[in-house]
Amino acid sequence: MPMDIFKITGPVRLDGEIIVGGSKNAALPIMAATLLAGGKTTLHSVPNLSDIGVMGKLLEDMGCKVETNGGTTTVDATTISKPVGDYEIVRKMRASICILGPLLARCGKVEVSMPGGCAIGYRPVDIHLRGLQELGAKIELKNGYISATANGGLKGANIFLGGAFGSSVLATANVLCAATLAKGKTIIEYAACEPEITDLAHCLVAMGAKITGIGSPQLVIHGVKELKPVEHTVIPDRIEAGTFMAAAAITNGNVKIKNCRLDHLMAAVDKFRSMNVAVEETTDGCVVSSNGNLQPTDITTLPYPGFPTDLQAQFMAVLCLAKGNSIITEKIFPDRFMHVAEMSRMAANLRKEGPHVIVSGVDKLISAPVMASDLRASAALVVAALAAHGETIINRVYHIDRGYEKIEEKLNALGAKIERESV
């Protein structure tokens, strides 16, 4: 089976305008939430990505009708003939677990395959299950599937959703969706505060849910009898925006990034400015520019509004060319350093010590054949390759297609030299 590769020739200087697409991490749980309401829900600004396609197939497999036209996706959830998330689909994407809460609330029963592991480390679903049990669900694990029932309906409860590494975005999404149709009041403590959860909550409110505390660690939900389908526009993808900002920084570029919300990226913007990268806000985004005098900084990933783990690898690429030593500490997914070995092949000076990586700046990066191991690591390798001398070949770019729509076309329009080939 042929696989695509990227051939990237550098170094280049990026200059021009680039438009950020809709958020993958917001669109996926919102697509799952359409299961809560019979009828047609229309979602705008949905990115054309492989992960979105997987969620669409999952919804269709359960009896929904899914139509995509450009950036608009319509989900008709009038009929749910099979409240089951089959292994063959769920194994392709961890976010498939998002159907658990909506299906349980709508149908009173659900079976979802246990999601598999991934390259950035083991991520258990115990927080999801604990939260749904607090709402009155009976849960069994059998033959690799999570089987949940709520024969008497779900009932509101006070639920604490903290885990070993802080709040859980997908667990918050699952419990929040389930609570919208539960009897009585639910209070979720230590809810994830990420913009993607806020977007989901706003969509649910438009559907008729009663939710207060949106954007805070405490969500209060008063259950309603039913929700109605709506029309909703997904927020811009802050991680795609941050990746483009990193690409501008490492290439000494000057890039106007449109459809970008800086209020969702303040931790990243603060670090860019400490690195001597200029970030100027505009009416619909920002302008990012760098004069080549990159300064070192220390980064610790944390739940929102802290520094996002999904930008850790891209910032590491930029700091490879900073003048001095930086320390990156990963507190969300301690194993999320698969890109370190690949960047080292490009002459980066990196030393991993437990959950830390010490980045010692070098004068230049040098091209090499490298392997993408996960979505954000592959984006970081693209960022590094833009500044590397020579032709870098990135293998397994199907990882990047999970989260970036036509990234090579967008960057080439700024002056990048990226070729996609099937091998």
C-alpha positions as CSV (number, residue, x, y, z in Angstrom):
1,M,0.0,0.0,0.0
2,P,1.6,3.3,-1.1
3,M,2.3,6.0,1.6
4,D,2.8,9.7,1.1
5,I,6.0,11.4,2.0
6,F,7.0,15.1,2.2
7,K,10.2,16.3,0.5
8,I,11.0,19.7,2.0
9,T,13.8,21.9,0.8
10,G,15.2,24.5,3.1
11,P,16.0,26.9,4.4
12,V,13.2,29.2,3.3
13,R,11.7,32.5,4.6
14,L,7.9,32.5,4.9
15,D,6.1,35.6,3.9
16,G,2.4,36.3,3.2
17,E,-1.0,35.4,4.5
18,I,-2.4,32.1,5.7
19,I,-5.9,31.1,6.9
20,V,-6.5,28.8,9.8
21,G,-9.2,26.2,9.5
22,G,-11.8,25.1,11.9
23,S,-10.7,23.2,15.0
24,K,-10.5,19.4,14.8
25,N,-10.5,19.0,18.5
26,A,-13.7,21.1,18.8
27,A,-15.5,19.5,15.8
28,L,-15.1,15.9,16.9
29,P,-16.9,16.1,20.2
30,I,-19.5,18.4,18.7
31,M,-20.2,15.9,15.9
32,A,-20.6,13.3,18.6
33,A,-23.0,15.6,20.5
34,T,-25.3,15.7,17.4
35,L,-26.4,12.2,18.6
36,L,-28.3,14.0,21.5
37,A,-30.9,15.5,19.2
38,G,-33.1,13.9,16.6
39,G,-33.1,15.8,13.3
40,K,-30.5,17.6,11.2
41,T,-27.7,19.5,12.8
42,T,-25.5,21.7,10.5
43,L,-21.9,22.4,11.4
44,H,-19.9,25.0,9.6
45,S,-16.1,25.4,9.5
46,V,-15.5,21.7,9.8
47,P,-12.0,20.8,8.5
48,N,-11.6,18.2,5.9
49,L,-9.3,15.8,7.8
50,S,-9.0,12.0,8.1
51,D,-10.1,12.1,11.8
52,I,-13.3,14.0,10.8
53,G,-13.9,11.3,8.2
54,V,-13.6,8.6,10.8
55,M,-16.1,10.3,13.0
56,G,-18.5,10.6,10.1
57,K,-18.2,6.9,9.3
58,L,-18.8,6.1,13.0
59,L,-22.0,8.1,13.0
60,E,-23.2,6.6,9.8
61,D,-22.5,3.1,11.1
62,M,-24.9,3.9,14.0
63,G,-27.7,4.9,11.6
64,C,-27.1,8.6,11.2
65,K,-27.0,10.3,7.8
66,V,-23.9,12.4,7.3
67,E,-23.4,14.9,4.4
68,T,-20.3,17.0,3.8
69,N,-20.2,20.0,1.4
70,G,-17.0,22.0,1.6
71,G,-16.5,23.0,5.2
72,T,-20.1,22.3,6.1
73,T,-21.2,18.9,7.6
74,T,-24.8,18.0,8.2
75,V,-25.6,15.1,10.6
76,D,-29.2,13.8,10.6
77,A,-29.5,11.8,13.9
78,T,-33.2,11.2,13.6
79,T,-32.6,7.4,13.8
80,I,-30.0,5.6,15.8
81,S,-30.4,2.0,14.7
82,K,-27.2,0.7,16.4
83,P,-25.8,2.4,19.5
84,V,-22.5,0.7,19.1
85,G,-19.0,2.0,18.4
86,D,-17.4,-0.9,16.5
87,Y,-13.7,-1.8,17.1
88,E,-12.9,-1.5,13.4
89,I,-13.7,2.2,13.4
90,V,-13.0,3.2,17.0
91,R,-9.4,1.8,16.8
92,K,-8.5,4.4,14.2
93,M,-9.1,7.4,16.5
94,R,-9.1,7.9,20.3
95,A,-11.7,10.7,20.1
96,S,-14.3,8.1,19.1
97,I,-14.8,7.7,22.8
98,C,-16.8,10.9,22.6
99,I,-19.9,9.0,21.5
100,L,-20.2,7.3,24.8
101,G,-21.9,10.0,26.8
102,P,-24.3,11.2,24.1
103,L,-25.4,7.7,23.1
104,L,-26.0,6.7,26.8
105,A,-28.1,9.8,27.4
106,R,-30.2,9.5,24.2
107,C,-30.6,5.7,24.0
108,G,-30.1,4.5,27.6
109,K,-27.5,2.0,26.4
110,V,-24.3,2.0,24.5
111,E,-21.4,-0.3,23.6
112,V,-18.1,1.3,22.5
113,S,-14.9,-0.5,21.8
114,M,-12.0,0.4,24.2
115,P,-9.8,2.9,22.3
116,G,-6.3,1.7,21.5
117,G,-3.0,3.2,22.7
118,C,-1.1,5.8,20.7
119,A,2.4,7.0,20.1
120,I,2.2,9.7,22.8
121,G,1.5,7.3,25.6
122,Y,-1.2,5.4,27.4
123,R,-4.3,7.4,28.1
124,P,-6.8,5.6,30.2
125,V,-10.6,6.1,30.1
126,D,-11.2,5.6,33.8
127,I,-12.2,9.2,34.3
128,H,-14.9,8.9,31.6
129,L,-16.4,5.8,33.2
130,R,-16.2,7.2,36.7
131,G,-18.1,10.3,35.7
132,L,-20.8,8.4,33.9
133,Q,-21.2,6.0,36.9
134,E,-21.8,9.0,39.1
135,L,-24.7,9.9,36.8
136,G,-26.2,6.4,37.5
137,A,-24.8,4.4,34.6
138,K,-24.0,0.7,35.0
139,I,-20.8,-0.1,33.3
140,E,-19.2,-3.4,32.3
141,L,-16.0,-4.1,30.4
142,K,-16.3,-7.2,28.2
143,N,-14.6,-8.5,25.1
144,G,-12.7,-5.2,24.7
145,Y,-15.9,-3.2,24.8
146,I,-17.3,-0.7,27.3
147,S,-21.0,-1.6,27.9
148,A,-23.0,1.1,29.6
149,T,-26.7,1.2,30.5
150,A,-29.0,3.6,32.3
151,N,-32.4,1.8,32.3
152,G,-34.0,4.3,34.7
153,G,-32.4,7.3,33.0
154,L,-29.4,9.3,34.2
155,K,-29.6,11.4,37.3
156,G,-27.7,14.5,38.2
157,A,-24.8,14.4,40.6
158,N,-21.8,16.2,41.9
159,I,-18.8,14.9,40.0
160,F,-15.1,15.5,40.4
161,L,-13.2,14.8,37.1
162,G,-9.6,15.4,38.1
163,G,-7.0,12.8,37.0
164,A,-3.3,12.0,37.5
165,F,-2.4,14.7,34.9
166,G,-5.1,17.2,35.6
167,S,-8.4,17.7,33.9
168,S,-9.5,15.5,30.9
169,V,-10.9,17.2,27.8
170,L,-12.7,14.2,26.4
171,A,-14.0,13.0,29.8
172,T,-15.4,16.5,30.4
173,A,-17.1,16.3,26.9
174,N,-18.6,12.9,27.6
175,V,-20.0,13.7,31.1
176,L,-21.2,17.2,30.0
177,C,-23.1,15.7,27.1
178,A,-24.6,13.0,29.2
179,A,-25.6,15.4,32.0
180,T,-27.7,17.6,29.6
181,L,-30.4,14.9,29.5
182,A,-30.0,13.7,33.1
183,K,-32.7,14.3,35.6
184,G,-31.9,17.2,38.0
185,K,-28.7,19.2,38.5
186,T,-25.2,18.1,37.8
187,I,-22.1,19.9,39.0
188,I,-18.8,19.0,37.3
189,E,-15.8,20.0,39.4
190,Y,-12.3,20.2,37.7
191,A,-13.9,20.4,34.3
192,A,-11.5,21.0,31.4
193,C,-11.4,24.7,30.5
194,E,-10.1,24.3,27.0
195,P,-11.7,26.5,24.2
196,E,-12.9,23.3,22.6
197,I,-15.0,22.4,25.6
198,T,-16.3,25.9,25.7
199,D,-17.3,25.6,22.0
200,L,-19.1,22.3,22.8
201,A,-20.9,23.9,25.7
202,H,-22.1,26.8,23.6
203,C,-23.4,24.4,20.9
204,L,-25.2,22.4,23.6
205,V,-26.8,25.6,24.9
206,A,-28.0,26.4,21.4
207,M,-29.5,22.9,21.3
208,G,-31.5,23.7,24.5
209,A,-29.2,22.6,27.2
210,K,-29.0,24.6,30.5
211,I,-25.4,25.1,31.4
212,T,-23.7,27.7,33.5
213,G,-20.0,28.3,34.4
214,I,-18.9,27.8,30.8
215,G,-15.1,28.3,30.4
216,S,-14.5,27.7,34.1
217,P,-13.5,24.5,36.1
218,Q,-17.0,24.2,37.5
219,L,-19.9,23.5,35.1
220,V,-23.4,23.4,36.4
221,I,-26.0,21.6,34.2
222,H,-29.7,21.4,34.7
223,G,-31.0,18.4,32.8
224,V,-33.7,18.9,30.2
225,K,-36.1,16.4,28.5
226,E,-34.8,16.8,25.0
227,L,-32.5,18.8,22.8
228,K,-33.1,20.1,19.3
229,P,-30.8,20.2,16.2
230,V,-29.0,23.4,15.5
231,E,-26.7,25.3,13.2
232,H,-23.2,26.0,14.7
233,T,-19.9,27.3,13.5
234,V,-16.8,25.6,14.9
235,I,-14.1,27.8,16.4
236,P,-10.7,28.3,14.6
237,D,-8.0,25.6,15.3
238,R,-5.6,27.2,17.9
239,I,-3.1,24.4,17.4
240,E,-2.9,24.8,13.6
241,A,-2.5,28.6,14.3
242,G,0.3,27.9,16.8
243,T,2.0,25.6,14.3
244,F,1.9,28.4,11.6
245,M,3.3,30.8,14.2
246,A,6.2,28.4,14.8
247,A,6.8,28.1,11.1
248,A,7.0,31.9,10.8
249,A,9.4,32.1,13.8
250,I,11.9,29.5,12.7
251,T,12.1,30.9,9.1
252,N,12.7,34.5,10.2
253,G,9.4,35.1,8.4
254,N,6.7,37.7,8.3
255,V,3.3,36.0,8.2
256,K,-0.2,37.3,8.6
257,I,-2.4,34.5,10.2
258,K,-6.1,35.0,9.6
259,N,-9.0,33.3,11.4
260,C,-6.9,33.0,14.5
261,R,-8.0,33.8,18.1
262,L,-5.1,35.0,20.2
263,D,-7.2,34.8,23.4
264,H,-7.0,31.0,22.9
265,L,-3.3,31.1,22.6
266,M,-2.0,33.5,25.3
267,A,0.4,31.0,26.9
268,A,2.0,30.4,23.5
269,V,2.1,34.0,22.5
270,D,3.8,34.9,25.8
271,K,6.5,32.3,25.1
272,F,7.0,33.5,21.5
273,R,7.5,37.1,22.8
274,S,10.0,35.8,25.4
275,M,11.9,34.2,22.5
276,N,12.1,37.6,20.7
277,V,9.4,36.6,18.2
278,A,7.0,39.5,17.5
279,V,3.2,38.7,17.6
280,E,0.9,41.6,16.8
281,E,-2.8,41.2,17.0
282,T,-5.0,42.2,14.1
283,T,-8.8,42.4,13.7
284,D,-9.1,38.7,12.5
285,G,-5.8,37.2,13.7
286,C,-2.2,38.3,14.1
287,V,1.1,39.0,12.3
288,V,4.1,36.9,13.4
289,S,7.6,38.1,12.5
290,S,11.1,37.2,13.6
291,N,14.5,38.8,12.9
292,G,16.5,35.6,13.4
293,N,17.7,36.4,16.9
294,L,15.8,33.7,18.7
295,Q,16.2,33.6,22.5
296,P,16.0,30.5,24.7
297,T,13.1,30.0,27.1
298,D,11.7,27.4,29.5
299,I,8.3,25.7,28.8
300,T,6.1,23.5,30.9
301,T,2.9,22.0,29.4
302,L,-0.2,22.4,31.5
303,P,-4.0,22.1,31.1
304,Y,-5.6,25.3,29.6
305,P,-5.0,28.1,30.0
306,G,-1.4,26.9,30.5
307,F,0.9,26.0,27.6
308,P,-0.7,23.4,25.4
309,T,0.9,20.0,25.1
310,D,-0.1,20.0,21.4
311,L,2.4,22.8,20.7
312,Q,5.3,21.4,22.7
313,A,7.0,19.6,19.7
314,Q,6.6,22.6,17.4
315,F,8.2,25.0,20.0
316,M,11.0,22.5,20.5
317,A,11.8,22.8,16.8
318,V,12.0,26.6,17.0
319,L,14.1,26.5,20.2
320,C,16.7,24.3,18.4
321,L,17.9,27.5,16.7
322,A,17.7,29.7,19.8
323,K,21.0,31.2,21.2
324,G,21.3,29.3,24.4
325,N,19.7,26.5,26.5
326,S,16.0,25.9,27.0
327,I,14.2,23.3,29.1
328,I,10.9,21.8,28.0
329,T,8.9,19.9,30.7
330,E,6.0,17.7,29.6
331,K,3.3,17.4,32.4
332,I,0.4,16.2,30.3
333,F,1.8,13.2,28.4
334,P,5.2,12.4,29.9
335,D,6.0,10.0,27.0
336,R,5.4,12.6,24.4
337,F,8.9,13.0,23.1
338,M,9.0,10.7,20.1
339,H,10.2,13.6,18.0
340,V,13.4,14.1,20.0
341,A,15.2,11.3,18.2
342,E,14.1,12.4,14.8
343,M,15.1,16.1,15.4
344,S,18.4,14.9,16.6
345,R,18.9,13.3,13.2
346,M,18.6,16.9,11.8
347,A,21.6,18.0,14.0
348,A,19.5,19.3,16.8
349,N,21.2,19.2,20.2
350,L,18.6,17.6,22.5
351,R,18.9,15.7,25.8
352,K,16.0,13.9,27.3
353,E,15.9,13.5,31.1
354,G,12.6,12.0,32.3
355,P,9.8,14.4,31.6
356,H,12.3,17.1,30.6
357,V,14.2,17.8,27.4
358,I,17.2,20.2,27.5
359,V,17.4,22.0,24.2
360,S,20.8,23.5,23.4
361,G,20.6,25.9,20.4
362,V,22.7,25.1,17.3
363,D,23.8,27.4,14.4
364,K,21.8,25.4,11.8
365,L,19.7,22.3,11.3
366,I,20.7,19.9,8.5
367,S,18.3,17.9,6.4
368,A,17.8,14.1,7.0
369,P,15.3,11.4,6.3
370,V,12.9,11.3,9.3
371,M,9.8,9.4,10.5
372,A,6.6,11.0,11.7
373,S,5.4,9.2,14.9
374,D,2.2,11.1,15.7
375,L,0.2,14.1,14.6
376,R,2.0,17.0,16.4
377,A,5.5,15.4,16.1
378,S,5.0,15.3,12.3
379,A,4.0,19.0,12.3
380,A,7.2,19.8,14.3
381,L,9.3,17.9,11.7
382,V,7.8,20.1,9.0
383,V,8.6,23.2,11.0
384,A,12.2,22.1,11.5
385,A,12.6,21.1,7.9
386,L,11.6,24.6,6.7
387,A,14.7,25.9,8.3
388,A,17.0,22.9,7.7
389,H,19.7,23.1,5.0
390,G,19.1,20.6,2.2
391,E,16.2,18.3,1.4
392,T,14.4,16.6,4.3
393,I,12.2,13.6,3.6
394,I,9.4,13.0,6.1
395,N,7.9,9.6,6.1
396,R,4.4,8.6,7.2
397,V,2.8,12.0,6.7
398,Y,-0.6,10.3,7.1
399,H,-0.2,11.4,10.7
400,I,-0.2,15.1,9.7
401,D,-3.3,14.6,7.5
402,R,-5.2,13.7,10.7
403,G,-5.0,17.3,12.0
404,Y,-3.8,19.7,9.2
405,E,-5.8,20.2,6.0
406,K,-3.5,20.6,3.0
407,I,-0.6,21.9,5.1
408,E,1.8,21.7,2.2
409,E,-0.4,23.9,0.0
410,K,-0.9,26.5,2.7
411,L,2.8,26.7,3.5
412,N,3.9,26.7,-0.1
413,A,1.8,29.7,-0.7
414,L,4.1,31.5,1.8
415,G,7.3,30.4,0.1
416,A,7.9,26.9,1.4
417,K,9.2,24.2,-0.9
418,I,7.2,21.1,0.0
419,E,6.4,18.3,-2.4
420,R,4.1,15.4,-1.5
421,E,4.9,12.1,-3.2
422,S,3.5,8.6,-2.9
423,V,6.0,5.8,-2.4
